[in-house]
Amino acid sequence: MDSLTYFKLANSLPELNPGDFSQKIKVNLLTNFTDDILAKMLTGAFINVGIYPEFFKVPYKQYVVYLKNKDSKLFSAPAQVTYIFFDISSYMPSELAAQSGEEFPGLLEDIKDYCQKQQGIVVMNSFIRPYVSAYGNLYGDNPLFNLVGSFNDRLQKLAAELPNFYVFDTNQLIHSVGEDSARDMRGMYAFDIPFKTDFFEQLTRHWINYALNLLGRVKKCIVLDLDNVLWGGVLGEVGVDGIALGPTYPGVAFQNFQRALLEYYERGVLLAINSRNNERDVEEVFSQHPYMLLKPQHFAASRINWKNKADNFLEIAKELNLGLDSMVFLDDDPVNRDWVRQNVGQVLVPEFSLEPEYYSKTLHDLPVFTPFNLTAEDKLKGQMYSQEKRRTSAQAASQTFDDYLKQLLVKLEISLNNASQIPRLSQMTLKTNQFNFTTKRYTEKDIEKLMQEGLVFAADISDKFGGYGITALAIITKDPGKEGGAILDSFLLSCRVLGRGVERSFFDFLIGQAFAAGFKVLSVPFFASAKNVPAREFLDKLGLSVELETNESLIRRVVIPEYLSNLAEPESITINYEKKI
């Protein structure tokens, strides 16, 4: 998508109906330069991905006034995402760098105070290091260079302190595009627009990823073609010995691309194969080629056949229990790419007709895999899917599904209000779509507040084949409108643990804990989304009475003593409960 398209989409905003969008977002923007182009670019980018943006842009050069005034619109209209970008350069004097940066500590305190009053996230760009100056290569002698470095260090410390404050590394982006391609010297002097449109476009691509994460729209899986993607050449024509893969060019480029894919696997991104090929030939490559870095166990799913690639995608999504919109497809063939775009349009299909030496860079340049943080569950996800294949084999060997569940020896280690789990619990609310009663998205700061005011239960689930990690979450809050009443604010499970009896066992456990906390009635809300049909089907099977029902929402009612009196002990699930506060 080019910048002109973004501008056209932004200009169409007044004519658009917010009700036609499945998702909306409130955005605040603060800069110390003329930011009209950046705001339009960001508006168009949101519309392009199907999100209706409601923008508040702090007027030119008034960021200090708005940050200090707690009655300003910046505070009175809370945003889900706030973007902050202050520029300092060698080319123009900056109020932030004046008098050895004495204004900066006060600004940082204002930003900190703003973050603490926001439930949404705040993304601030780091300051750009001024490498071009009168000091040449003597960077250590350049006061501005050192001042900017100290500013960035303080931003990182603030990010470590505040759970909803994130620093975007602007220097990385400048390094990627080059300062000559980023800086607009005439625009800076004439209009106080210090950057070119292309730079704003690249920045927007990175910025919007924070919002997509917040709204639960993250990419989780890289689906790969094989010929001329993982190796050079067409396997069916040249054979195992004829493919390009190894220490010399062009084979080394394919080998290094596999190395890059391994890094994504190790940090929790799933890998899958969708290739038109003979499966036996591919197996031979994996087992015999000495320079093949990726192995069958690295792939969560494989479709190696001569079927339609769009149909293969539907099967892969079903097998992995993932939405198509969580997948990225890499294929060198433009015909296959176009076919997938037309038939499974939710899949992200970037251009990939390029020389193999650019494969790794092209993958790294996609700003779609960056979560707010990495958890232990993320890093083990690839191994967890390998364990799942072993479970599937065991299920096939069992006479009945009940026998299979008994053999699994499923165990739930449940904890309450465990602050060390906050990053993972926030991540679960942002990423879980299918088995999620309310699809509420919570930042780390939100989870911290909910722990202070309510009951936040998390379950670390395992079986005889290995651990799933923390994959179940429930939040119970007090119902201020009912004596002895509580609300099941959130109830969600990762798709990896569904169908093992965990859903019912965890729900029954929560009812018991609500009773122990003094509650007599539990309201269970459900908000329908495009993806949470499995959660609705489970809720319907519970047979709970309906308290309120509309076209978009449903609230069921649990009379806790009655529910517990009819409760049967699960035969195949072990629950250990650790109350940590």
C-alpha positions as CSV (number, residue, x, y, z in Angstrom):
1,M,0.0,0.0,0.0
2,D,1.5,3.3,-1.0
3,S,1.2,6.7,0.6
4,L,-1.2,8.1,-2.0
5,T,-3.7,5.3,-1.2
6,Y,-3.4,6.1,2.5
7,F,-4.1,9.8,1.8
8,K,-7.2,8.9,-0.3
9,L,-8.5,6.6,2.5
10,A,-7.9,9.3,5.1
11,N,-9.8,11.8,3.0
12,S,-12.8,9.4,2.8
13,L,-13.1,9.2,6.6
14,P,-16.0,11.8,6.9
15,E,-18.1,9.7,4.5
16,L,-17.5,6.4,6.2
17,N,-20.0,4.8,8.7
18,P,-18.3,3.7,11.9
19,G,-21.0,0.9,12.1
20,D,-19.6,-0.7,9.0
21,F,-16.3,-1.5,10.8
22,S,-15.9,-4.5,12.9
23,Q,-13.3,-2.7,15.1
24,K,-12.8,0.9,16.2
25,I,-9.9,2.6,18.0
26,K,-9.3,5.9,19.8
27,V,-5.9,7.4,19.0
28,N,-4.0,10.4,20.5
29,L,-1.1,11.9,18.7
30,L,1.6,14.3,20.2
31,T,4.6,15.6,18.3
32,N,6.8,18.7,18.4
33,F,6.6,19.3,14.6
34,T,3.8,19.8,12.0
35,D,2.2,16.3,11.9
36,D,-0.7,16.7,9.4
37,I,0.9,14.3,6.9
38,L,1.7,11.7,9.6
39,A,-1.9,11.9,11.0
40,K,-3.4,11.4,7.6
41,M,-1.0,8.5,6.9
42,L,-2.0,6.8,10.1
43,T,-5.7,7.4,9.5
44,G,-5.5,5.8,6.1
45,A,-3.5,2.9,7.4
46,F,-6.2,2.1,10.1
47,I,-9.0,2.3,7.5
48,N,-6.9,0.0,5.2
49,V,-6.9,-2.8,7.8
50,G,-10.6,-2.4,8.6
51,I,-10.3,-0.3,11.8
52,Y,-12.3,2.9,12.2
53,P,-10.0,5.5,13.9
54,E,-11.2,8.3,16.2
55,F,-8.3,10.8,16.3
56,F,-7.3,13.5,18.7
57,K,-4.2,15.4,17.5
58,V,-2.6,17.8,20.0
59,P,-2.4,21.2,18.3
60,Y,1.0,22.3,16.9
61,K,3.6,23.0,19.6
62,Q,1.1,22.7,22.5
63,Y,2.1,19.3,23.9
64,V,3.4,20.8,27.1
65,V,0.1,22.7,27.8
66,Y,-2.0,19.6,27.1
67,L,0.2,17.3,29.2
68,K,0.1,19.6,32.2
69,N,-3.6,20.4,32.0
70,K,-5.4,17.4,33.5
71,D,-8.7,18.9,32.2
72,S,-7.5,19.0,28.6
73,K,-8.9,16.8,25.9
74,L,-5.8,14.7,26.0
75,F,-6.9,13.4,29.5
76,S,-10.7,13.8,29.1
77,A,-10.9,11.7,25.9
78,P,-8.9,8.6,26.9
79,A,-7.2,6.8,24.0
80,Q,-6.5,3.1,23.4
81,V,-3.2,4.1,21.8
82,T,-1.2,7.3,22.2
83,Y,1.7,7.9,19.9
84,I,4.4,10.4,20.9
85,F,7.2,11.5,18.5
86,F,9.6,14.4,19.4
87,D,12.3,15.2,17.0
88,I,15.8,16.5,17.9
89,S,18.4,17.1,15.2
90,S,21.6,18.9,14.4
91,Y,19.9,21.0,11.8
92,M,17.4,23.0,13.8
93,P,17.4,24.2,17.5
94,S,15.1,22.2,19.7
95,E,13.3,23.4,22.9
96,L,14.0,19.9,24.3
97,A,17.8,20.2,23.8
98,A,18.1,23.8,24.9
99,Q,20.2,24.6,27.9
100,S,21.6,21.1,28.2
101,G,18.1,19.5,28.1
102,E,16.9,21.1,31.3
103,E,13.2,20.9,30.1
104,F,13.4,17.2,29.5
105,P,13.0,15.9,33.1
106,G,9.8,17.9,33.5
107,L,8.5,16.6,30.2
108,L,9.3,13.0,31.2
109,E,7.4,13.4,34.5
110,D,4.4,14.8,32.6
111,I,4.5,11.8,30.2
112,K,4.8,9.4,33.2
113,D,1.8,11.1,34.9
114,Y,-0.1,10.8,31.7
115,C,0.7,7.1,31.3
116,Q,-0.4,6.4,34.9
117,K,-3.8,8.0,34.2
118,Q,-4.3,6.0,30.9
119,Q,-5.7,2.6,30.6
120,G,-4.5,2.4,27.0
121,I,-0.9,2.0,25.8
122,V,1.5,4.9,25.1
123,V,4.1,4.4,22.3
124,M,6.9,6.9,22.2
125,N,9.6,7.2,19.6
126,S,13.2,7.2,20.8
127,F,15.2,10.3,19.9
128,I,17.3,10.1,16.7
129,R,21.0,10.2,17.4
130,P,22.6,13.2,15.5
131,Y,25.5,11.5,13.7
132,V,25.9,14.4,11.3
133,S,27.4,17.4,13.0
134,A,30.5,19.7,13.3
135,Y,32.1,16.9,15.4
136,G,32.4,14.5,12.5
137,N,33.3,11.0,13.8
138,L,34.1,12.4,17.3
139,Y,30.6,11.4,18.6
140,G,31.7,11.2,22.2
141,D,32.7,14.9,22.1
142,N,29.4,16.0,20.7
143,P,27.2,17.3,23.5
144,L,24.0,16.9,21.5
145,F,24.9,13.3,20.7
146,N,25.5,12.5,24.3
147,L,22.4,14.4,25.4
148,V,20.1,12.4,23.1
149,G,21.7,9.2,24.3
150,S,20.9,10.1,27.9
151,F,17.3,10.9,26.9
152,N,16.9,7.5,25.3
153,D,18.3,5.8,28.3
154,R,15.7,7.5,30.5
155,L,12.9,6.5,28.2
156,Q,14.0,2.9,28.4
157,K,14.0,3.1,32.2
158,L,10.5,4.6,32.2
159,A,9.4,1.7,29.9
160,A,10.7,-0.8,32.5
161,E,8.8,1.1,35.2
162,L,5.4,1.5,33.4
163,P,3.5,-1.5,32.1
164,N,1.7,0.5,29.4
165,F,4.6,2.6,28.1
166,Y,6.6,1.3,25.1
167,V,9.6,2.8,23.2
168,F,9.8,2.5,19.5
169,D,13.4,2.5,18.2
170,T,13.4,5.3,15.7
171,N,17.2,4.9,15.1
172,Q,16.5,1.4,13.8
173,L,14.1,2.8,11.2
174,I,16.5,5.6,10.3
175,H,19.2,2.9,9.9
176,S,16.8,0.9,7.6
177,V,15.8,3.7,5.3
178,G,18.8,6.0,5.6
179,E,18.8,9.5,6.9
180,D,19.0,11.1,3.4
181,S,15.8,9.2,2.5
182,A,14.2,10.1,5.8
183,R,15.0,13.8,6.3
184,D,13.2,16.5,4.4
185,M,15.4,19.5,4.7
186,R,13.2,21.9,2.8
187,G,10.1,20.7,4.6
188,M,11.9,21.1,7.9
189,Y,12.8,24.8,7.3
190,A,9.7,25.8,5.4
191,F,6.9,24.0,7.2
192,D,8.5,22.3,10.2
193,I,7.9,18.9,8.6
194,P,11.3,17.3,9.3
195,F,10.6,14.0,7.5
196,K,9.7,12.8,4.0
197,T,6.4,11.1,3.2
198,D,8.1,7.7,2.6
199,F,9.6,7.8,6.1
200,F,6.2,8.6,7.6
201,E,4.8,5.7,5.7
202,Q,7.4,3.3,7.1
203,L,6.8,4.6,10.6
204,T,3.1,4.1,10.2
205,R,3.6,0.4,9.3
206,H,5.4,-0.1,12.6
207,W,3.1,2.1,14.7
208,I,0.0,0.4,13.6
209,N,1.3,-3.0,14.7
210,Y,1.0,-1.9,18.3
211,A,-2.7,-1.2,17.7
212,L,-3.2,-4.5,15.9
213,N,-1.6,-6.3,18.9
214,L,-3.9,-4.4,21.3
215,L,-7.0,-5.5,19.2
216,G,-5.9,-9.1,19.1
217,R,-4.9,-9.1,15.4
218,V,-1.5,-10.6,15.6
219,K,0.3,-12.8,13.1
220,K,1.2,-16.2,14.6
221,C,2.3,-18.5,11.7
222,I,4.6,-18.3,8.7
223,V,3.3,-20.6,5.9
224,L,6.0,-21.5,3.4
225,D,6.3,-22.8,-0.1
226,L,9.3,-25.0,-0.7
227,D,10.8,-24.8,-4.2
228,N,12.8,-21.6,-4.6
229,V,11.9,-20.6,-1.0
230,L,13.6,-23.0,1.4
231,W,16.0,-24.1,-1.4
232,G,16.8,-23.1,-4.9
233,G,15.4,-25.1,-7.9
234,V,12.4,-27.3,-8.5
235,L,12.9,-30.5,-6.5
236,G,10.8,-32.6,-8.9
237,E,13.1,-31.6,-11.8
238,V,16.6,-31.5,-10.3
239,G,16.3,-34.0,-7.4
240,V,17.8,-33.8,-3.9
241,D,21.4,-33.4,-5.1
242,G,20.5,-30.7,-7.6
243,I,18.8,-28.2,-5.4
244,A,20.7,-25.0,-4.3
245,L,21.3,-25.2,-0.6
246,G,24.7,-25.0,1.1
247,P,27.8,-22.9,1.7
248,T,28.2,-21.3,-1.7
249,Y,26.0,-18.9,-3.6
250,P,23.1,-19.1,-4.2
251,G,22.6,-22.0,-1.8
252,V,24.0,-20.0,1.1
253,A,21.2,-17.4,0.8
254,F,18.6,-20.1,1.1
255,Q,20.4,-21.7,4.1
256,N,20.6,-18.3,5.8
257,F,16.9,-17.8,5.2
258,Q,16.2,-21.1,6.9
259,R,18.4,-19.8,9.8
260,A,16.2,-16.7,10.0
261,L,13.1,-18.9,10.1
262,L,14.6,-20.9,12.9
263,E,14.9,-17.7,14.9
264,Y,11.2,-16.9,14.4
265,Y,10.4,-20.5,15.5
266,E,12.5,-20.2,18.6
267,R,10.7,-17.0,19.6
268,G,7.3,-18.5,19.2
269,V,6.2,-17.9,15.6
270,L,4.8,-21.1,14.1
271,L,6.0,-22.5,10.8
272,A,3.9,-24.5,8.3
273,I,4.3,-25.8,4.8
274,N,2.0,-25.3,1.8
275,S,3.7,-26.7,-1.3
276,R,2.8,-28.3,-4.6
277,N,5.3,-31.2,-4.5
278,N,5.7,-34.9,-4.1
279,E,5.7,-35.6,-0.4
280,R,8.2,-38.5,-0.6
281,D,10.7,-36.3,-2.5
282,V,10.4,-33.6,0.3
283,E,10.9,-36.2,3.0
284,E,14.1,-37.2,1.2
285,V,15.4,-33.6,1.3
286,F,14.6,-33.3,5.0
287,S,16.3,-36.7,5.9
288,Q,19.3,-36.7,3.5
289,H,20.4,-33.2,2.5
290,P,23.4,-32.2,4.7
291,Y,22.6,-28.4,4.7
292,M,18.9,-28.6,5.6
293,L,18.6,-26.6,8.8
294,L,14.9,-26.9,9.2
295,K,13.5,-30.3,10.2
296,P,10.0,-31.8,10.1
297,Q,9.6,-31.2,13.9
298,H,9.9,-27.4,13.3
299,F,6.7,-27.4,11.3
300,A,3.4,-27.3,13.1
301,A,1.5,-28.4,10.0
302,S,2.4,-29.5,6.5
303,R,0.4,-29.8,3.2
304,I,2.6,-31.2,0.5
305,N,0.4,-32.2,-2.3
306,W,-1.0,-31.1,-5.7
307,K,-4.2,-29.6,-4.3
308,N,-5.3,-26.0,-4.5
309,K,-3.2,-23.9,-2.2
310,A,-6.2,-22.0,-0.9
311,D,-7.9,-25.3,0.1
312,N,-4.7,-26.3,1.8
313,F,-4.8,-23.1,3.8
314,L,-8.3,-24.0,5.1
315,E,-7.0,-27.4,6.3
316,I,-3.9,-25.9,8.0
317,A,-6.1,-23.3,9.8
318,K,-8.4,-26.0,11.0
319,E,-5.6,-28.3,12.1
320,L,-3.8,-25.6,14.0
321,N,-7.0,-24.0,15.3
322,L,-5.9,-20.6,14.0
323,G,-7.6,-17.9,12.1
324,L,-6.5,-17.3,8.5
325,D,-5.8,-13.7,9.4
326,S,-3.1,-14.9,11.8
327,M,-1.0,-16.3,8.9
328,V,1.6,-15.0,6.5
329,F,2.3,-16.8,3.2
330,L,5.7,-16.7,1.5
331,D,5.8,-18.0,-2.1
332,D,8.0,-17.0,-5.0
333,D,5.3,-17.7,-7.6
334,P,3.2,-14.7,-8.3
335,V,0.3,-16.9,-9.7
336,N,0.1,-18.8,-6.4
337,R,0.3,-15.6,-4.4
338,D,-2.5,-14.0,-6.4
339,W,-4.7,-17.1,-6.1
340,V,-4.3,-17.2,-2.3
341,R,-5.1,-13.5,-2.1
342,Q,-8.2,-13.9,-4.1
343,N,-9.5,-17.0,-2.3
344,V,-8.3,-16.7,1.3
345,G,-7.9,-12.9,1.5
346,Q,-7.5,-12.9,5.3
347,V,-4.0,-14.4,4.8
348,L,-1.2,-11.8,4.5
349,V,0.6,-12.4,1.2
350,P,3.6,-10.1,0.7
351,E,5.5,-9.7,-2.6
352,F,8.2,-12.4,-2.7
353,S,9.5,-12.4,-6.3
354,L,13.1,-11.4,-5.4
355,E,16.6,-12.7,-5.3
356,P,17.1,-15.2,-2.4
357,E,19.7,-12.9,-0.7
358,Y,16.8,-10.6,0.1
359,Y,14.5,-13.2,1.6
360,S,15.7,-12.7,5.2
361,K,15.5,-8.9,5.0
362,T,12.1,-9.0,3.4
363,L,10.8,-11.2,6.3
364,H,12.4,-9.0,8.9
365,D,10.9,-5.9,7.3
366,L,7.4,-7.2,7.9
367,P,6.4,-5.4,11.2
368,V,3.7,-8.0,11.9
369,F,5.3,-10.5,14.3
370,T,6.3,-8.1,17.2
371,P,4.3,-8.7,20.4
372,F,4.4,-6.3,23.3
373,N,6.7,-8.8,25.1
374,L,7.9,-12.4,24.8
375,T,6.8,-14.9,27.4
376,A,8.0,-18.4,28.3
377,E,4.9,-19.8,26.5
378,D,5.9,-17.9,23.3
379,K,9.4,-19.4,23.2
380,L,8.1,-23.0,23.7
381,K,5.2,-22.8,21.3
382,G,6.9,-24.7,18.5
383,Q,7.8,-27.5,20.8
384,M,4.2,-27.5,22.1
385,Y,2.8,-28.2,18.6
386,S,5.3,-31.0,18.2
387,Q,3.9,-32.5,21.5
388,E,0.4,-32.0,20.0
389,K,1.3,-34.3,17.1
390,R,2.2,-37.0,19.7
391,R,-1.2,-36.5,21.4
392,T,-2.9,-36.9,18.1
393,S,-1.2,-40.2,17.5
394,A,-2.2,-41.4,21.0
395,Q,-5.8,-40.4,20.4
396,A,-5.9,-42.4,17.2
397,A,-4.6,-45.5,19.1
398,S,-7.3,-45.1,21.8
399,Q,-10.6,-47.0,21.6
400,T,-12.7,-44.1,22.8
401,F,-12.2,-40.4,23.4
402,D,-12.9,-40.9,27.2
403,D,-10.1,-43.5,27.3
404,Y,-7.8,-41.0,25.6
405,L,-8.6,-38.3,28.1
406,K,-7.9,-40.6,31.0
407,Q,-4.5,-41.5,29.6
408,L,-3.5,-37.9,29.0
409,L,-3.3,-37.2,32.8
410,V,-4.3,-33.6,32.4
411,K,-3.3,-31.3,35.3
412,L,-4.2,-27.7,36.1
413,E,-2.0,-25.7,38.3
414,I,-4.2,-22.7,39.2
415,S,-3.0,-19.5,40.9
416,L,-4.8,-16.4,42.0
417,N,-3.7,-12.8,41.5
418,N,-0.1,-13.7,40.7
419,A,1.6,-10.5,39.6
420,S,4.5,-12.3,38.0
421,Q,2.0,-13.6,35.4
422,I,0.7,-10.2,34.3
423,P,2.6,-10.0,31.0
424,R,1.3,-13.4,29.9
425,L,-2.3,-12.8,31.1
426,S,-2.4,-9.5,29.2
427,Q,-1.0,-11.2,26.1
428,M,-3.7,-13.9,26.3
429,T,-6.5,-11.3,26.3
430,L,-5.0,-9.7,23.3
431,K,-4.4,-12.9,21.3
432,T,-7.2,-15.3,22.2
433,N,-10.2,-15.1,19.9
434,Q,-12.0,-18.4,19.5
435,F,-12.6,-19.5,23.1
436,N,-13.2,-16.1,24.7
437,F,-16.5,-15.2,26.3
438,T,-16.2,-11.4,26.1
439,T,-13.1,-10.8,23.9
440,K,-12.1,-7.9,26.2
441,R,-8.5,-6.7,25.5
442,Y,-6.5,-5.8,28.5
443,T,-3.1,-4.1,28.8
444,E,-0.7,-5.1,31.6
445,K,-1.9,-2.1,33.5
446,D,-5.5,-3.3,33.2
447,I,-4.6,-6.7,34.6
448,E,-2.7,-5.2,37.5
449,K,-5.8,-3.1,38.4
450,L,-8.1,-6.1,38.0
451,M,-5.9,-8.0,40.5
452,Q,-6.3,-5.2,43.0
453,E,-10.0,-5.1,42.6
454,G,-11.1,-8.6,41.8
455,L,-10.1,-12.2,41.4
456,V,-7.8,-13.1,38.5
457,F,-7.3,-16.9,38.0
458,A,-4.7,-18.4,35.7
459,A,-4.1,-22.1,34.9
460,D,-0.8,-23.6,33.9
461,I,-1.9,-26.7,32.1
462,S,0.1,-29.9,31.3
463,D,-0.4,-33.6,30.5
464,K,1.9,-36.6,30.2
465,F,3.3,-35.3,26.9
466,G,4.4,-32.0,28.2
467,G,3.2,-28.5,29.2
468,Y,0.9,-26.1,27.5
469,G,2.0,-23.2,29.7
470,I,-0.4,-20.6,31.1
471,T,-3.3,-21.2,28.7
472,A,-6.5,-20.5,30.8
473,L,-7.6,-17.2,32.3
474,A,-10.7,-16.1,34.2
475,I,-11.5,-12.8,35.9
476,I,-14.3,-12.4,38.5
477,T,-15.4,-8.9,39.7
478,K,-18.0,-7.8,42.2
479,D,-21.4,-6.8,40.8
480,P,-22.2,-3.5,42.4
481,G,-25.9,-3.8,41.4
482,K,-26.6,-7.1,43.2
483,E,-26.0,-8.1,46.8
484,G,-23.8,-11.2,46.9
485,G,-23.5,-10.9,43.1
486,A,-20.3,-11.3,40.9
487,I,-19.6,-11.0,37.2
488,L,-17.4,-13.4,35.2
489,D,-15.6,-10.5,33.4
490,S,-13.5,-12.8,31.3
491,F,-13.2,-16.5,30.6
492,L,-10.8,-17.6,27.9
493,L,-8.7,-20.6,27.0
494,S,-6.0,-21.1,24.3
495,C,-7.2,-23.2,21.4
496,R,-4.3,-25.6,22.2
497,V,-6.1,-27.0,25.3
498,L,-9.7,-27.2,24.0
499,G,-11.4,-30.5,23.8
500,R,-9.7,-32.1,26.8
501,G,-12.2,-31.4,29.4
502,V,-10.3,-28.4,30.6
503,E,-13.0,-25.9,29.8
504,R,-15.6,-27.5,32.1
505,S,-13.1,-28.3,34.9
506,F,-11.8,-24.8,35.0
507,F,-15.3,-23.3,34.9
508,D,-16.5,-25.5,37.7
509,F,-13.5,-24.6,39.8
510,L,-14.3,-20.9,39.4
511,I,-17.8,-21.4,40.6
512,G,-16.4,-23.0,43.8
513,Q,-14.0,-20.1,44.3
514,A,-16.7,-17.5,43.8
515,F,-18.7,-19.2,46.5
516,A,-15.6,-19.3,48.8
517,A,-15.3,-15.6,48.2
518,G,-18.8,-15.0,49.5
519,F,-20.7,-14.7,46.3
520,K,-24.1,-16.3,45.8
521,V,-24.9,-15.4,42.2
522,L,-22.6,-15.2,39.2
523,S,-23.5,-13.3,36.0
524,V,-21.8,-14.8,32.9
525,P,-21.8,-12.3,30.0
526,F,-21.1,-13.3,26.4
527,F,-20.3,-10.9,23.6
528,A,-20.5,-12.4,20.1
529,S,-17.6,-11.9,17.7
530,A,-16.8,-13.3,14.3
531,K,-14.6,-15.9,15.8
532,N,-15.8,-17.0,19.3
533,V,-18.4,-19.5,18.2
534,P,-16.6,-22.3,20.1
535,A,-17.0,-20.3,23.3
536,R,-20.8,-19.8,22.7
537,E,-21.2,-23.5,22.0
538,F,-19.6,-24.4,25.3
539,L,-21.7,-21.9,27.2
540,D,-24.9,-23.2,25.7
541,K,-24.0,-26.8,26.8
542,L,-23.8,-25.6,30.4
543,G,-27.6,-25.1,30.5
544,L,-27.5,-21.9,32.5
545,S,-30.6,-19.7,32.8
546,V,-30.7,-16.6,30.6
547,E,-30.6,-13.3,32.5
548,L,-30.5,-10.9,29.5
549,E,-30.3,-11.4,25.8
550,T,-29.9,-9.0,22.8
551,N,-28.7,-9.4,19.3
552,E,-25.1,-8.8,20.3
553,S,-24.8,-10.0,23.8
554,L,-26.0,-12.6,26.2
555,I,-25.9,-12.8,30.0
556,R,-26.5,-16.1,31.7
557,R,-27.0,-16.6,35.5
558,V,-25.5,-19.0,37.9
559,V,-27.1,-19.5,41.3
560,I,-23.9,-20.7,42.9
561,P,-25.2,-23.0,45.7
562,E,-27.5,-24.8,43.3
563,Y,-24.8,-25.2,40.7
564,L,-22.4,-26.7,43.3
565,S,-25.0,-29.1,44.7
566,N,-25.2,-30.8,41.2
567,L,-21.5,-30.8,40.5
568,A,-19.8,-34.0,39.7
569,E,-16.1,-34.6,40.3
570,P,-14.1,-34.8,37.0
571,E,-12.5,-38.2,36.5
572,S,-9.6,-37.3,34.2
573,I,-8.5,-33.8,35.4
574,T,-6.2,-33.1,38.4
575,I,-6.5,-29.5,39.8
576,N,-3.9,-28.0,42.1
577,Y,-4.7,-24.6,43.5
578,E,-2.1,-22.1,44.8
579,K,-3.4,-18.9,46.2
580,K,-0.7,-16.3,45.5
581,I,-1.3,-12.6,46.2
